[in-house]
Amino acid sequence: MKGLNPFSRISASPTRPATGKPKEVAFDVTSLVNGPFGEADDAEESSTAPLDEKLRQAYFWIVNHAVISPHYDVEYNVSAPQPIQFGDSQTPLFLPTDQSYSSFILLPLLTFAARRKCLFIGGPGRGKTASALLMGLLGGYSPKEVRRAMQHGHPQMTVADLLGNPMPMDLMQAEQESDIRISWRRWLNMRVKIVDEYNRIPTRTQSALLTVMGDNYAEMFNQIHECPPAAWYLTANDDQGGGTYPVIEALKDRIDVVVQALPFNPRFLDDLLLRIEEGVDPADCLPDALQFSEAEMDQMERSIRAVTLPADLRQRLEFFASQFEFSEYSGQQFEYKSKDTSRLAGVPRHQLAMLEDGRDRLADLGCQTRNGLSVRSLMSLIVYAKAMAFFRGNTEVELNDLTQMLPFVLHSRLFADADAPFFQQPENAALLSDKIGWLRHLFQLSCAEFERQGRHRKDEVAELKAELDAGLEGVSDKQCRKRLEQIERTLHQLAAGNKLSGAVHDDAMTLKYLHQRYSNYQRWLSSQG
């Protein structure tokens, strides 16, 4: 046994035999890998696996051999699980009835597949850097290449340290900046980029990092170096400004998903003992069959983008996003009734809250947050929901894909208002620190309200918008007048039958937009005789 490497084999058995919608069967992890020294099929067979299957093989190799993370917090069910209550708080523990996953391994893998940007947070020694290293190995690089290319944040890091140095002779002889050649850092050309402890990087250097992350190019002395599309991994000990330098907001906003490293479970100490006794680092043992070529990464990203987001799920997401930005007394003009208006003006939130005497601050979801959602947040959420569906072997996003991905995408983008009445309730107090639990609960409350309002059965605003989206070609003046009358009638119904809320505000603004489009079209028809 001593001569065998327990980490070098993978199973060729399908990790998820069902295609399309999952079958109602229990998942048995022992069917994937028969113990660390068990029999496994030849790795060459696995190299022909479809890309989603290959990605799942990589997940299970990592979770069984490389990163000890027995936290199955991304739960899927084919039937409702029975909770087991623990402690004085009667906290429920659920046993998922379908294949479920550890977010600490799954989210970085989805980031790899979709070539997005992932931030690991957690205390020292929790495996953040090791997990990022494994993602580099999946990209086809050797452990030595990944370790040398990893950027380690430190307080003296300069732009030249990050990007490269100008040629000394050119500095002396160049007549203009464009004549100066730059020796660019090799890591800029890699398809997997890792920045360790990014919150220790000086602010000026963070700005250079922002350009590379956001726009895929580096710039020095008017020289431009184009960078290939890449999956990004950043690490920090916390996400609350505990680094040497505060992270600039624009850089934070470029991060698509945040993953928390959970504590080590001592029951798995035998796995650590095995590594010590065998003298093996799992990072040095990734099977070649699990590495992705550049062509495979390109194809995987295209496949993820091709996954369908059904219209009914898009409407649920629209309704959820409409809850948070609205602030009735932040602006007099209808368009400016947003939290961002009062934030830019420096008006305290509690001062506006005192004016909202007709609003149910406990039931209104918008009262739980200090901000709304950006366009980039919503785009990231859609991408990760599609990536999750792809990972599970589906061609269409399901509701649970959105439910499970939303907390990790919005972790550092939607901020709780600690003074909100919701968090003053004893049963909700823990949600102030458990951001993942709070965001998931928030989406579930939104979905319940969506159904209570019957929007899943009939959404008149969506129907009116779909009419316009079909195009104006061939629409007669009479049809145009009829649609304008219907829009005005719907606006009056909204104003008469509802308190002004985020969803009502967005519906009214949508109807105003439709009204303007049809009015302009009607004037154009008149000008044509």
C-alpha positions in Angstrom: 0.0 0.0 0.0 2.8 2.4 0.7 3.8 2.7 -2.9 0.3 3.6 -4.2 -0.8 7.1 -4.6 -4.3 7.3 -3.1 -5.2 10.6 -4.9 -4.3 9.9 -8.5 -7.3 7.9 -9.7 -10.8 9.1 -10.7 -14.0 7.1 -11.2 -15.4 6.7 -14.7 -18.8 6.0 -13.3 -21.3 8.7 -14.1 -21.5 11.2 -11.3 -25.1 12.1 -12.3 -26.6 9.6 -14.6 -29.8 11.5 -15.2 -30.0 14.0 -18.1 -32.4 16.9 -18.1 -34.5 16.8 -15.0 -32.9 14.7 -12.2 -34.4 11.3 -11.4 -35.8 10.7 -8.0 -33.0 8.6 -6.7 -30.8 9.0 -3.6 -27.1 9.8 -4.2 -24.5 7.5 -2.8 -21.0 9.1 -2.7 -19.4 5.6 -2.4 -20.5 4.9 -5.9 -18.0 7.5 -7.1 -14.9 6.5 -5.3 -14.4 3.3 -3.5 -12.2 4.7 -0.7 -8.8 6.2 -1.1 -7.2 3.0 -2.2 -10.1 1.4 -3.9 -10.5 0.2 -7.4 -11.2 2.8 -10.1 -11.6 2.7 -13.8 -8.8 3.8 -16.1 -8.6 7.7 -16.2 -8.4 7.6 -20.0 -12.0 6.7 -20.2 -12.9 9.8 -18.2 -11.2 12.1 -20.7 -14.0 11.5 -23.2 -16.7 12.6 -20.8 -19.0 15.5 -21.7 -17.9 18.8 -20.3 -20.6 19.0 -17.6 -19.7 15.4 -16.5 -16.0 16.3 -16.5 -16.8 19.3 -14.3 -18.7 17.1 -11.9 -15.8 14.6 -11.9 -13.5 17.4 -10.9 -15.9 18.4 -8.1 -16.1 15.0 -6.6 -12.3 14.4 -7.0 -11.7 17.6 -5.0 -14.3 17.0 -2.4 -13.2 13.4 -1.9 -9.4 13.8 -2.1 -8.2 17.4 -2.1 -10.3 19.8 0.1 -11.9 18.5 3.2 -15.2 20.3 3.2 -18.1 18.1 4.4 -20.5 21.0 4.4 -23.4 20.3 2.0 -24.9 23.7 2.2 -26.2 23.9 -1.4 -29.2 21.6 -1.0 -31.4 20.1 -3.7 -34.5 18.0 -3.0 -36.8 15.9 -5.1 -39.2 15.5 -2.1 -39.5 17.7 1.0 -36.9 16.6 3.6 -37.9 16.2 7.2 -36.1 18.6 9.6 -34.3 17.4 12.7 -34.4 20.1 15.3 -31.3 20.9 17.4 -30.5 23.1 20.4 -32.5 25.7 22.4 -33.0 27.6 19.1 -34.6 24.5 17.6 -32.4 25.0 14.5 -33.5 22.5 11.8 -31.0 20.2 10.0 -32.2 19.0 6.7 -31.1 15.8 4.9 -31.3 16.6 1.2 -33.2 14.1 -1.0 -31.2 14.9 -4.2 -27.5 15.4 -5.0 -26.3 18.4 -3.0 -23.0 20.2 -2.8 -20.4 22.1 -0.7 -20.4 25.7 -1.7 -16.7 26.1 -0.9 -15.9 23.7 -3.8 -18.9 24.2 -6.1 -18.8 28.0 -6.4 -15.1 28.2 -7.4 -15.8 25.4 -10.0 -18.7 27.3 -11.4 -16.5 30.4 -11.5 -13.9 28.4 -13.4 -16.5 27.1 -15.9 -18.1 30.5 -16.5 -14.8 32.4 -16.3 -16.0 34.9 -13.7 -14.5 36.3 -10.4 -14.7 34.6 -7.0 -13.7 35.9 -3.6 -12.8 33.5 -0.8 -13.3 34.8 2.7 -12.4 33.1 6.0 -9.8 32.9 8.7 -6.2 31.9 8.1 -5.6 28.2 7.4 -9.1 27.5 6.1 -8.0 26.3 2.6 -8.8 29.5 0.6 -5.4 29.6 -1.2 -5.3 25.8 -1.6 -8.7 25.8 -3.3 -7.7 28.7 -5.6 -4.5 26.7 -6.5 -6.6 23.7 -7.5 -8.6 25.8 -9.9 -5.3 26.8 -11.6 -4.4 23.1 -11.9 -7.8 22.5 -13.6 -6.8 25.1 -16.2 -3.9 22.9 -17.3 -1.1 24.5 -15.4 1.5 22.7 -13.2 1.5 23.3 -9.5 4.8 25.2 -9.9 3.4 27.5 -12.6 0.3 28.3 -10.5 2.3 29.0 -7.3 4.8 31.2 -9.1 2.0 33.1 -10.9 0.0 33.7 -7.8 0.0 37.4 -6.8 0.5 37.9 -3.0 -0.9 41.2 -1.7 1.4 43.2 0.5 1.5 46.8 1.7 4.5 47.7 -0.5 3.1 46.2 -3.7 3.6 48.6 -6.6 1.9 48.8 -10.0 5.2 47.5 -11.5 5.2 44.5 -9.1 1.7 43.7 -10.3 2.0 44.3 -14.0 5.6 44.5 -15.1 8.6 46.8 -15.6 9.8 49.1 -18.3 13.0 48.2 -20.1 15.8 50.3 -18.4 17.5 51.1 -21.7 14.2 52.3 -23.2 13.7 54.6 -20.2 17.0 56.3 -21.0 16.7 56.4 -24.8 13.0 56.8 -25.6 11.8 60.1 -27.0 8.2 59.4 -26.2 6.3 57.0 -23.9 5.1 54.8 -26.8 8.8 53.9 -27.4 9.2 52.3 -24.0 8.9 48.5 -24.0 7.3 46.8 -21.0 8.4 43.4 -19.6 4.9 42.2 -18.7 4.4 39.7 -15.9 3.6 36.2 -17.2 0.6 35.8 -14.9 -1.3 38.3 -17.1 -1.6 35.7 -19.9 -2.9 32.9 -17.7 -6.5 31.6 -18.0 -6.8 31.3 -14.2 -5.6 34.3 -12.2 -5.1 34.2 -8.4 -4.6 37.2 -6.1 -4.0 36.2 -2.5 -5.0 38.7 0.3 -6.1 41.3 -2.2 -7.1 43.7 0.6 -3.5 44.2 1.6 -2.7 45.9 -1.8 -2.2 49.7 -1.8 -5.0 51.7 -3.3 -3.1 52.9 -6.4 -2.2 49.3 -7.2 -5.8 48.2 -6.7 -6.7 50.6 -9.5 -4.3 48.9 -11.9 -5.8 45.5 -10.7 -9.3 46.8 -11.4 -8.4 47.6 -15.0 -7.1 44.0 -15.6 -10.1 42.4 -13.8 -12.7 44.6 -15.4 -11.4 45.2 -18.9 -8.9 42.4 -19.6 -6.0 44.7 -20.3 -3.0 46.1 -18.5 -1.6 49.6 -19.1 1.8 51.2 -18.4 3.5 54.1 -20.1 0.7 54.2 -22.7 1.5 50.6 -23.5 -1.4 48.2 -23.7 -1.2 44.5 -23.0 -4.3 42.5 -23.9 -5.2 39.7 -21.4 -7.1 36.5 -22.3 -10.5 35.8 -20.7 -9.9 34.2 -17.3 -11.4 32.9 -14.1 -10.3 35.1 -11.2 -9.8 34.0 -7.6 -9.1 36.5 -4.8 -8.7 35.8 -1.1 -9.2 37.8 2.1 -9.5 37.0 5.8 -12.7 38.9 5.9 -15.0 41.1 3.8 -15.5 43.9 6.3 -12.4 46.0 5.6 -10.0 44.0 7.9 -7.1 44.2 5.4 -4.2 46.7 5.4 -6.0 48.9 2.9 -9.7 49.4 2.3 -10.8 47.9 -1.0 -12.1 50.4 -3.5 -15.8 50.0 -4.2 -15.3 49.6 -8.0 -13.0 46.6 -7.4 -15.5 45.0 -5.0 -18.2 45.5 -7.5 -16.2 43.4 -10.1 -16.4 40.4 -7.9 -19.2 38.1 -9.0 -19.5 35.7 -6.0 -18.3 35.4 -2.4 -17.5 32.0 -0.8 -17.0 31.6 2.9 -14.5 29.0 4.1 -16.3 27.0 6.9 -14.4 25.5 9.9 -12.6 22.2 9.8 -14.5 19.3 11.2 -12.1 17.3 13.5 -14.0 14.1 12.6 -12.0 14.2 9.3 -8.6 14.3 11.0 -7.8 10.8 9.6 -7.7 12.4 6.1 -5.0 14.8 7.3 -3.1 11.9 8.9 -3.2 9.9 5.6 -1.6 12.9 3.8 1.2 13.1 6.4 1.9 9.4 6.4 1.9 9.1 2.6 3.9 12.4 2.2 1.4 13.5 -0.5 0.0 16.9 -1.3 -3.3 16.4 -3.3 -2.4 19.5 -5.3 0.4 17.6 -6.9 -1.8 14.6 -7.8 -4.6 16.1 -9.9 -5.3 13.5 -12.7 -4.5 14.7 -16.2 -8.0 13.7 -17.3 -9.5 16.5 -15.1 -7.6 19.3 -16.7 -9.4 21.5 -19.2 -7.9 22.7 -22.4 -8.4 26.3 -23.6 -10.8 25.0 -26.2 -12.8 23.1 -23.6 -13.0 26.2 -21.4 -14.3 28.2 -24.4 -16.8 25.6 -25.2 -17.9 25.3 -21.6 -18.6 29.0 -21.3 -20.6 28.9 -24.5 -22.6 26.0 -23.2 -23.4 27.9 -20.0 -24.6 30.9 -21.9 -26.8 28.7 -24.0 -28.7 27.4 -20.9 -32.3 28.8 -20.9 -33.7 31.0 -18.2 -37.5 30.4 -18.4 -39.8 33.4 -18.5 -41.6 32.5 -15.2 -38.2 32.5 -13.4 -37.2 35.7 -15.0 -40.4 37.3 -13.7 -39.7 36.0 -10.1 -36.2 37.5 -10.3 -37.7 40.8 -11.7 -40.1 41.0 -8.8 -37.4 40.2 -6.2 -35.0 42.9 -7.6 -37.8 45.5 -7.5 -38.2 45.3 -3.7 -35.0 47.0 -2.6 -34.1 50.2 -4.4 -37.4 52.0 -3.9 -37.6 54.8 -1.2 -40.8 56.9 -1.4 -39.5 60.0 0.3 -36.1 60.1 -1.2 -37.3 62.1 -4.2 -40.2 64.3 -5.3 -40.1 63.3 -9.0 -41.3 59.7 -9.6 -38.1 58.6 -11.2 -35.9 59.6 -8.3 -37.7 57.7 -5.5 -34.6 55.5 -4.8 -32.3 54.8 -1.9 -29.4 55.9 -4.1 -30.9 59.4 -4.4 -30.9 60.0 -0.7 -27.5 58.3 -0.3 -25.9 60.7 -2.9 -27.5 63.6 -1.1 -26.2 62.4 2.3 -29.7 62.2 3.9 -29.8 59.7 6.8 -31.9 56.6 6.4 -33.7 56.9 9.7 -34.8 60.5 8.8 -36.7 59.1 5.8 -38.0 56.1 7.7 -39.8 58.4 10.1 -41.9 59.8 7.2 -43.0 56.3 6.1 -45.9 56.0 8.6 -48.1 54.1 6.1 -45.6 51.4 5.3 -45.5 48.0 7.0 -41.8 48.1 7.8 -41.9 44.5 9.1 -43.5 43.0 6.0 -41.9 45.1 3.3 -38.7 43.4 2.1 -37.2 46.7 1.0 -37.0 47.8 4.6 -34.5 45.1 5.4 -31.8 46.5 3.1 -29.7 49.6 2.8 -29.4 49.5 -1.0 -30.7 48.0 -4.1 -29.3 45.8 -6.8 -27.0 46.9 -9.6 -27.1 45.7 -13.2 -23.8 43.8 -12.7 -25.3 42.0 -9.7 -28.3 40.7 -11.7 -26.1 39.7 -14.6 -23.8 37.7 -12.3 -26.8 36.0 -10.7 -28.1 34.9 -14.1 -24.7 33.6 -15.2 -24.3 31.6 -12.0 -27.8 30.2 -12.2 -27.1 29.1 -15.7 -23.7 27.6 -14.6 -25.4 25.7 -11.8 -28.0 24.2 -14.3 -25.1 23.3 -16.6 -23.2 21.6 -13.8 -26.3 19.5 -12.9 -26.6 18.4 -16.5 -29.7 20.5 -17.3 -30.4 22.8 -20.3 -32.8 25.0 -18.3 -32.5 26.9 -15.1 -34.7 25.7 -12.2 -36.1 27.7 -9.3 -33.7 26.0 -6.9 -30.7 27.0 -9.0 -31.7 30.6 -8.5 -32.4 30.0 -4.8 -29.0 28.4 -4.1 -26.8 30.8 -6.2 -28.5 34.1 -5.1 -26.9 34.3 -1.6 -23.4 33.8 -2.8 -23.7 36.4 -5.6 -25.4 39.0 -3.5 -23.3 38.4 -0.4 -21.3 41.6 -0.7 -23.8 43.5 -2.9 -27.0 43.6 -0.9 -26.5 45.0 2.6 -28.8 44.5 5.6 -30.2 47.4 7.6 -29.5 46.4 11.2 -32.1 48.8 12.5 -34.9 47.2 10.4 -37.9 45.9 12.5 -37.4 42.5 10.8 -34.0 42.0 12.6 -35.5 43.1 16.0 -37.6 39.9 16.0 -35.8 37.3 18.2 -36.2 34.5 15.6 -34.5 36.7 13.0 -31.6 38.1 15.0 -29.1 35.4 13.8 -29.8 36.4 10.2 -27.8 39.6 10.7 -24.6 37.6 10.9 -25.7 34.7 8.7 -25.8 36.6 5.3 -26.2 33.4 3.3 -29.2 32.3 5.3 -30.7 35.8 5.3 -30.4 36.3 1.5 -31.9 32.8 0.8 -34.8 33.6 3.2 -35.3 37.0 1.5 -35.7 35.3 -1.9 -38.1 32.7 -0.5 -40.2 35.5 1.1 -40.2 37.3 -2.3 -41.3 34.2 -4.1 -44.1 33.7 -1.6 -45.3 37.3 -2.1 -45.0 36.8 -5.9 -47.4 33.9 -5.7 -49.7 35.6 -3.2 -50.2 38.5 -5.7 -50.9 35.9 -8.4 -48.2 37.2 -10.7 -47.3 33.6 -11.7 -50.8 33.4 -13.1 -51.3 36.8 -14.7 -49.0 39.8 -15.1 -50.6 42.5 -17.1 -47.5 44.7 -17.2 -45.4 41.8 -18.5 -48.1 41.2 -21.2 -48.1 44.8 -22.3 -44.3 44.9 -22.5 -44.3 41.6 -24.5 -46.6 43.3 -27.0 -44.1 46.1 -27.5 -41.1 43.7 -27.6 -42.8 41.9 -30.5 -42.2 45.1 -32.5 -44.1 48.0 -33.9 -44.0 47.1 -37.5 -47.5 46.9 -38.9 -49.2 48.3 -35.8 -52.0 50.7 -37.0 -52.9 54.0 -35.5 -56.1 52.5 -34.1 -54.2 49.6 -32.4 -51.7 52.1 -31.1 -54.5 54.2 -29.5 -56.1 51.1 -28.0 -52.8 50.1 -26.4 -52.2 53.6 -25.0 -55.7 53.5 -23.4 -54.9 50.1 -21.9 -51.6 51.4 -20.5 -53.4 54.4 -18.9 -56.1 52.2 -17.5 -53.6 49.9 -16.0 -51.7 52.9 -14.4 -54.9 54.1 -12.8 -55.6 50.7 -11.4 -52.1 50.5 -9.9 -52.5 53.9 -8.4 -55.9 53.1 -6.9 -55.4 49.6 -5.6 -52.0 49.5 -4.1 -49.7 51.3 -1.7 -46.6 52.6 -3.4 -44.0 49.9 -3.1 -40.9 48.9 -5.0 -42.7 46.5 -7.3 -45.6 49.0 -8.0 -43.0 51.8 -8.6 -41.2 49.7 -11.2 -44.4 48.6 -12.8 -45.5 52.3 -13.1 -42.1 53.3 -14.6 -42.4 50.4 -17.1 -45.9 51.5 -18.1 -44.6 55.1 -18.5 -41.8 53.8 -20.8 -44.4 51.9 -22.9 -46.6 54.9 -23.1 -43.8 57.0 -24.3 -42.8 54.5 -27.0 -46.3 54.2 -28.3 -46.8 58.0 -28.2 -43.7 58.6 -30.2 -44.7 55.9 -32.7 -48.2 57.4 -33.0 -46.7 60.8 -33.8 -44.5 59.2 -36.4 -47.6 57.6 -38.0 -49.3 61.0 -38.1 -46.3 62.5 -39.8 -46.5 59.9 -42.5 -49.9 61.1 -43.5 
